[in-house]
Amino acid sequence: MGSTMHSHAESISPPKDAAGAYLSVRFGGNHPPDADEIATRAYIGQFDSHAELAQAIWAQSTVGIAELWVSRWPLTHIDWDAAGADLLEPLRLGDIVEVAGGHYFSGE
């Protein structure tokens, strides 16, 4: 699968099935008229693991620094699996929603 992360400025549309799953989680069966736009704004990307999600979010928040340090101490000692799992806990980063296929959306 590989990981891909999209910044909100890129406005990459998620796959239709992933967007539909996210909208169902967020709104149930009552989608608002701008549901597609909401899903596109909320789409973070597709990742193979929670650890990859955590690394991607860290890298995006430290543009210019991440490339230099991601494979060096202290980052090599971070438990990225635990960090990724923590991101999915309620009240973290606006509640990140994972749907089938490793697609992630911000809870907005």
N, C-alpha and C positions, 0 to 999 in steps of 0.2 A: 504494500500500500504506500509506504513512504509518508512523510509528514509534509504538509503545506500549511502555512499560516498566512492569513490575509489581514492587512491593516484595514481599518475602517475606511481609509481614504481610497483604497483600491476598489471598493464596491464590487467584489466578486460575488456572483450569485451562487448560493449553495446548490448542490444537486436537488432536484425537485422532491425526491423521496425523503431526503434529510430535512429539507425545509418543512415539508408536511408534517414530519414527526415532531420537529421542534414546535411548530405552531399548535399542534395538538396538545403537547405538554403544557405550553404556555396559556392557551386560550380554550382548551377543550374543543368542542364542536362549533363554537361560535367565533369564527375568525373575523377580525375587522376588515373593512374594505382595503386597507393598505397592508394586508398581511404579507404579501411578497416583499414589499419594501422593508418591513420590520425584520423579516428573516434575513434579508441581504445585509442590513445594518448590523445585525446581531452575530452574523457568521464569523467565527474565529478561524476555522480551518479544519483539516483532517489530520489526525495523528494516530500512530500505531500504539501509543501508550500514554498514560497520564504523565509519565516522566518527560516525554517529548513535548507535551503540552506545556508543562511547567518551564522547561528550558526555552521554548519558543516565546512564551510570555515574558520571561526574564530578558531574553535577547532583544525583544521589541522595545522593552522599557529602558534599555541601556544601549541604544543605537550608537555605534562607534566604539564602544567599550567591549561589548560582548565578543566581537570577533577576536579581540586580543586576549581575553581572559578565560573563555569557556573551557579550555583544556588545561588550565593552570590552577594551582592552589590559590585560593581556598575552594574554588568552585568544584574541583575534583573530589572534594570531601562532602559535598552536599548530597543528601539522600533525595535524589530527584523523584523517585517513586513516591516517597512520603510527601514531598512538596506538591506533586501532581494530585495526589489523593486529597490533600488539604484544600486545593483549589476548588474541588467539587463539593466541599462542605458548605452548608447554607451560610449566607452572609459573607462569603469571600468573593471579592471582585464582582459584586453584583450578581452572584449566583450563576455559575457556569453550568450549562445544560449539555449533557452528552447524549447523542442519539446514535442509532445503529450505524455501523460502518466507521466508527471513530470520528464522527463529525461533532464539532463543538460550537456552541453558540453562547453569547453573553446573555444573561437574564434580563438585561436592560431594566 
